[in-house]
Amino acid sequence: KLHLSSLTGQPRFRQRLLQGGSILQEDAQLSLPTDLSLVLLTFAVPEADCLRKLSEAISNDDEKGVESFLQKPCDPNCAVMDVACLSLAAYHGSLKSAKLLVEARANVAGGENGGISPLHATCHRGHSDFARWLLESKADVAGTFSDGRLTTTALHLACARGHLELLEVLVDGGADVNQLPPGQGSLRPMMIACAGGQLEAARYLLKYRADIDCTSVDAGNEVSVVELLVEAGADKEKATISDLSPLVVATILGHTEVVRCLVRAGADIARRWRGQDG
């Protein structure tokens, strides 16, 4: 059937081989020469109970359950509770299930109809091995997903959660440490890491020349992150959109230790910010 897949463009799950009018099983042994008939099946429409069983099989990485679903045959790109099958496998880190779905021609890029992509789903949970396999399977490391508030790449999610092994996998896979996704209010990976106080993630990004002046060095009340940025040469006076300096922001928010850190680093304590009247 693998050979027939290359000839017909259809995976083994949609093929049925008949001998003498009887369907041959997947593990059938043939005596050659012989005459066989090939039938290519259309997808069956799964019922709710079938989708429920598939969801359980994927979450438990049950190969037999996923194989049974694909043999009906059902579309590997169908959604379970509005999440594509492969994205669901990615979320649970169910690699054996995922390999079956991709063999059945599931879309590795995913994200159909605005849904979360497999790579985003697995990075959300920190499954580095699964992410590595997706990238080897030609997933788009620069692909974006929007939750309605913020547009992110997989690297943004890894930075937000401080998953260092996942960061390494994504950067090795070609992720741009300075990528700014499209859309209003989008942030660079370094901004995400600093805002979340993910010191080691920020340190890792610096190794790959991430822009340190893309974020305000008040860094969300994480003194260690502020110290890292200052030591790396970040602009201590870089203003926010409202023209507030990092020192002013830290003062307003009551981040005392950050204020002390910035003052020690030579921040301008006499600086004023521009109001609505200029």
Backbone hydrogen bonds, N-H to C=O, Kabsch-Sander energy under -0.5 kcal/mol:
donor,donor_aa,acceptor,acceptor_aa,energy
5,S,1,K,-2.0
6,S,2,L,-1.3
7,L,3,H,-1.1
8,T,4,L,-3.1
9,G,5,S,-2.4
14,R,11,P,-1.6
15,Q,12,R,-1.4
16,R,39,V,-2.0
18,L,37,S,-2.9
19,Q,22,S,-2.7
22,S,19,Q,-1.4
24,L,17,L,-3.2
28,A,25,Q,-1.8
32,L,30,L,-0.6
37,S,18,L,-2.4
39,V,16,R,-2.5
41,L,14,R,-2.8
41,L,39,V,-0.5
44,A,73,P,-3.5
51,L,47,E,-2.1
52,R,48,A,-2.1
53,K,49,D,-2.2
54,L,50,C,-2.0
55,S,51,L,-2.5
56,E,52,R,-2.0
57,A,53,K,-2.5
58,I,54,L,-2.8
59,S,55,S,-2.4
60,N,56,E,-1.7
61,D,58,I,-1.2
62,D,57,A,-3.4
63,E,61,D,-1.0
66,V,62,D,-2.0
67,E,63,E,-3.1
68,S,64,K,-2.3
69,F,65,G,-1.6
70,L,66,V,-2.3
71,Q,67,E,-1.9
72,K,69,F,-1.0
74,C,69,F,-0.8
75,D,44,A,-0.5
78,C,75,D,-1.7
80,V,83,V,-3.4
81,M,79,A,-0.5
83,V,80,V,-1.2
85,C,78,C,-1.7
88,L,84,A,-2.3
89,A,85,C,-2.3
90,A,86,L,-2.3
91,Y,87,S,-2.3
92,H,88,L,-1.7
93,G,89,A,-0.9
94,S,89,A,-2.6
95,L,93,G,-1.5
98,A,94,S,-2.0
99,K,95,L,-2.3
100,L,96,K,-1.4
101,L,97,S,-2.2
102,V,98,A,-2.6
103,E,99,K,-2.0
104,A,100,L,-1.7
105,R,102,V,-1.8
106,A,101,L,-2.0
108,V,106,A,-0.6
111,G,116,I,-0.7
114,G,111,G,-1.2
115,G,112,E,-2.0
121,A,117,S,-2.6
122,T,118,P,-2.5
123,C,119,L,-1.9
124,H,120,H,-2.0
125,R,121,A,-0.8
126,G,122,T,-0.7
127,H,122,T,-2.5
128,S,126,G,-1.4
131,A,127,H,-2.2
132,R,128,S,-2.5
133,W,129,D,-2.1
134,L,130,F,-2.4
135,L,131,A,-2.3
136,E,132,R,-2.2
137,S,133,W,-1.4
138,K,135,L,-1.6
139,A,134,L,-2.3
141,V,139,A,-0.8
143,G,140,D,-1.4
145,F,152,T,-2.1
147,D,150,L,-1.5
152,T,145,F,-2.6
152,T,150,L,-0.5
154,A,143,G,-0.5
157,L,153,T,-1.4
158,A,154,A,-2.1
159,C,155,L,-2.3
160,A,156,H,-2.4
161,R,157,L,-1.5
162,G,158,A,-0.8
163,H,158,A,-1.9
164,L,162,G,-1.3
167,L,163,H,-2.2
168,E,164,L,-2.3
169,V,165,E,-2.1
170,L,166,L,-2.4
171,V,167,L,-2.8
172,D,168,E,-2.7
173,G,169,V,-1.3
174,G,171,V,-1.7
175,A,170,L,-2.5
177,V,175,A,-0.7
179,Q,176,D,-1.7
186,S,183,G,-1.5
190,M,177,V,-0.5
191,M,188,R,-0.6
192,I,188,R,-1.8
193,A,189,P,-2.5
194,C,190,M,-2.4
195,A,191,M,-2.4
196,G,192,I,-1.7
197,G,194,C,-1.4
198,Q,193,A,-2.8
199,L,197,G,-1.5
202,A,198,Q,-2.4
203,R,199,L,-2.6
204,Y,200,E,-2.4
205,L,201,A,-2.3
206,L,202,A,-1.9
207,K,203,R,-1.3
208,Y,204,Y,-0.7
208,Y,205,L,-0.9
209,R,206,L,-1.9
210,A,205,L,-1.6
214,C,211,D,-0.7
215,T,212,I,-0.6
219,A,216,S,-1.5
221,N,218,D,-1.2
222,E,219,A,-1.3
223,V,221,N,-0.8
226,V,222,E,-2.2
227,E,223,V,-2.9
228,L,224,S,-1.9
229,L,225,V,-2.4
230,V,226,V,-2.7
231,E,227,E,-2.7
232,A,228,L,-1.6
233,G,230,V,-1.5
234,A,229,L,-2.7
236,K,234,A,-0.7
238,K,235,D,-1.2
240,T,244,L,-2.0
243,D,240,T,-2.2
249,V,245,S,-2.6
250,A,246,P,-2.7
251,T,247,L,-2.0
252,I,248,V,-2.8
253,L,249,V,-2.3
254,G,250,A,-0.5
254,G,251,T,-0.9
255,H,250,A,-2.7
256,T,254,G,-1.7
259,V,255,H,-2.3
260,R,256,T,-2.4
261,C,257,E,-2.2
262,L,258,V,-2.6
263,V,259,V,-2.5
264,R,260,R,-2.5
265,A,261,C,-1.5
266,G,263,V,-1.6
267,A,262,L,-2.7
269,I,267,A,-0.9
271,R,268,D,-0.9
278,G,275,G,-1.7
